[in-house]
Amino acid sequence: MAVQAVESSTASEGSTGSAGSSVSLGPAVALSCRECGERFPLGPIFACAECFGPLEVAYDLPTGDPEGLRKRIEAGPNNIWRYAPLLPVPADVADKPNINPGFTKLVKADNLARELGVTGELYIKDDSGNPTHSFKDRVVAQAVEAARAFGFTTLSCSSTGNLAGAVGAAAARAGLRSCTFIPHDLEQGKVVMAAIYGGDLVAIEGTYDDVNRFCSELIGDPAGEGWGFVNVNLRPYYAEGSKTLAYEICEQLGWRLPDQLVIPIASGSQLTKIDKGLKELIALGLVEDKPYKIFGAQAEGCSPVSTAFKAGHDVVRPQKPNTIAKSLAIGNPADGPYVLDIARRTGGAVEDVNDEQVVDAIKLLARTEGIFAETAGGVTLGVAKKLLENGVLDPALTTVVLNTGDGLKTLDAVAPTTGPTVVIRPSLDAFREAGLG
Ligand SMILES: *Cc1c(COP(=O)(O)O)cnc(C)c1O
């Protein structure tokens, strides 16, 4: 498991930070290996020096006074920094220039529930409302704080599209340089969003997995010296941003756990950290402990994790992606084995849908709830629908489906089948003839 996870996202354990280990990042106390548990001082490292397993942030969380903590959170700003006591960021983070993502809407989707035959509560957690219109603002906001703490002045990443935009915006606001890397064949909306904030944008002739491998090489090269790659050498900090989705969902439900969550998978980081966030809320006494099930969603054209899940494998075999859901098109997902673990441990599942089902789900959500999702949201809702039809999701329970991005960035996916009902001359006769009055 460790080898799989490391090979896919990390080629070397290079550390190029200019500062030492005496940084202060709020309740974060160390990095710990997700495989062997070995601990390391906080720094721009991402692989265990003992076993090469991936590292994650370990905390000294504020236990003992759940009521006080809940009040403190509720009195905080209407963005992710209300959860600063649970994140690897300095206590005064909210006073610094950053793009302040989060506290996006949790929409009670009653029309959609009726259409899908859901009798329990159905919610869409709509992260298209973030500053650069995807969930990636949450993770980048953490990486910016880590970059500041470690003295990096250039912010970088390998991206399937949304991340490059989030890094560009966050760097602009924080006064850092950015240089981001994307595959050459992304949607125009993603490319423009990645370029508009003024940083350098490099399109690479290859897949995302080629881009990621390239970035791992760049970290060990003088050309990348002093660069903070949000999803490589700052990955342990970056990843923690996804916990805020778990915190927000529970707070918005009135400090209670949902029964079922349906979450998209690209690298799998988001899904694993939502699980981590839910477990923390239970441990802190902020929600009542009860079982919850986590379901992962992939596109059929890039389904390494769902393929492994259905085959009963622990190892995720890489695939070459071919899907309209480009933001999820990671053929060799770093957190794949951990996702399998969580889906199995919680009694969930991992499923995939084809491109046609993705488009149908985008239209279904728009038509029933007035939410225009990007292709990743179509994947997630499409999978939720399929799991309901197969009797895997329980229609009587409280279910949260994530929409992680904005449909305006993936117009290409729906444009061929969406447009005016009719085109007419500007006359009442013509309108009556069209039969719409
Ligand atoms: C990046 C991304 C995801 C999933 O990210 P992980 O790599 O699995 O953490 C989901 N939805 C959208 C829109 C994304 O851009």
The ligand as an ORCA input file, in Angstrom:
! r2SCAN-3c Opt
* xyz 0 1
  C      -9.602     18.048     -7.789
  C     -11.056     17.865     -7.844
  C     -11.719     16.823     -7.146
  C     -11.070     15.706     -6.352
  O      -9.850     15.884     -5.850
  P      -8.971     14.786     -5.096
  O      -7.690     14.765     -5.878
  O      -9.661     13.469     -5.121
  O      -8.787     15.337     -3.755
  C     -13.094     16.790     -7.202
  N     -13.797     17.682     -7.913
  C     -13.209     18.679     -8.595
  C     -14.045     19.615     -9.366
  C     -11.821     18.816     -8.575
  O     -11.260     19.813     -9.254
*
